[in-house]
């Protein structure tokens, strides 16, 4: 009798639930458990296209979040919750419906809560990061959302919000490396040819970057600025290649120090000044792109740098599985797509980690003969540190 009563209740609820809430997701979605939110805690349907994904923290256990979302009086919900232990995913609201999770962003975003409760020793886990990244990749694929920090944002980044989650313990750099690695619809491929550099020398990005640009070129610019002491490495690693206010302020500071009008945008004059500053502050990392099966002194130089940072335990001059794993791990730790290949962005991230100057350190002057060489060539190029005085 008890079983029959429960069955009746479940069936009655199923018929009262909007059809979109029960629709099966595409086959490329990770496993999901459906626990419906109270009907008063979301709106059926959407008024705008889905263009962003909002990351939240629960500030409580997953069980308390379930109770809150099922409380008809709470007037809050989220589309998903990812548990800390095991990374299990719960869905509360259909993606086609509007959860009450990010105020002004509700009409065009999907909200994902992440179990986090320091008071009860519930912290973010690797399983949670990986499970959430798989979910985000699936959502991005379904709606054509670019897998970058302009479209995958924190609750604290929603316009007009008064929330602070996710807090400082949320590892954006690692999370975005997982998202980029699993996304089938990356805005830009990882190949070096996709990164536009000045004369294809691979140290400085081509001009033409400004506020809200999201690209590998922006990531390269940010690591260049970090290398020269104008950005913190943590800000760069967490940016996801997005040209935001922090990058704009760093570009302006660099421009002022270099005698360029502080516009905050990265144009031709700023690009020329950046290359000159990098030439005056050379790094002992390989200038050539490297990948699996390579065997050379440059590979040995790369391995030596990785060894100093604790990513590899020996130098062999051969780019085999050991080096691929070491480079991939370094990339994950620094918010770079974990391809295992050594290209422009990884090069400057490695150079920065090897040098790690304090913000505001003086940028060196370019020797007159180097300046004359650049001028005579009629374009700005970057040279191997070994040929510089």
Order of alpha helices (4+ residues) and beta strands (2+ residues): alpha-alpha-beta-beta-beta-alpha-beta-beta-beta-beta-alpha-beta-alpha-alpha-alpha-alpha-alpha-alpha-alpha-alpha-alpha
